């Protein structure tokens, strides 16, 4: 399931045992993401406030919404969940 540093790990548990600090914020559950074309987090998603603050270079999410300032935890993924956040653009399919 995981190939890291030249070693294969058959389970996520085996990888976590070998590298206990690598998956501190990792989740192995359904992230509750809305379907394409707006893959934002749904209310109740375990990815909400489960990520790490990556610093000033990433303070704005994919839709242009400002993420919380440090030390507040961020959401995992490209879009910050917030009921006041602007909606991401809807992409048109190519015909």
Secondary structure in CASP SS format (residue, H / E / C, confidence):
PFRMAT SS
TARGET T0000
AUTHOR 0000-0000-0000
METHOD secondary structure of the structure
MODEL  1
X C 1.00
X E 1.00
X E 1.00
X E 1.00
X C 1.00
X C 1.00
X E 1.00
X E 1.00
X E 1.00
X C 1.00
X C 1.00
X H 1.00
X H 1.00
X H 1.00
X H 1.00
X H 1.00
X H 1.00
X H 1.00
X C 1.00
X C 1.00
X C 1.00
X C 1.00
X C 1.00
X C 1.00
X C 1.00
X C 1.00
X C 1.00
X C 1.00
X C 1.00
X C 1.00
X C 1.00
X C 1.00
X E 1.00
X C 1.00
X C 1.00
X C 1.00
X C 1.00
X C 1.00
X C 1.00
X C 1.00
X E 1.00
X C 1.00
X C 1.00
X C 1.00
X C 1.00
X C 1.00
X C 1.00
X C 1.00
X C 1.00
X C 1.00
X C 1.00
X C 1.00
X C 1.00
X C 1.00
X C 1.00
X H 1.00
X H 1.00
X H 1.00
X C 1.00
X E 1.00
X C 1.00
X C 1.00
X C 1.00
X C 1.00
X C 1.00
X E 1.00
X C 1.00
X C 1.00
X C 1.00
X C 1.00
X C 1.00
X C 1.00
X C 1.00
X C 1.00
X C 1.00
X C 1.00
X C 1.00
X C 1.00
X C 1.00
X C 1.00
X C 1.00
X C 1.00
X C 1.00
X C 1.00
X C 1.00
X C 1.00
X C 1.00
X C 1.00
X C 1.00
X C 1.00
X C 1.00
X C 1.00
X C 1.00
X C 1.00
X C 1.00
END
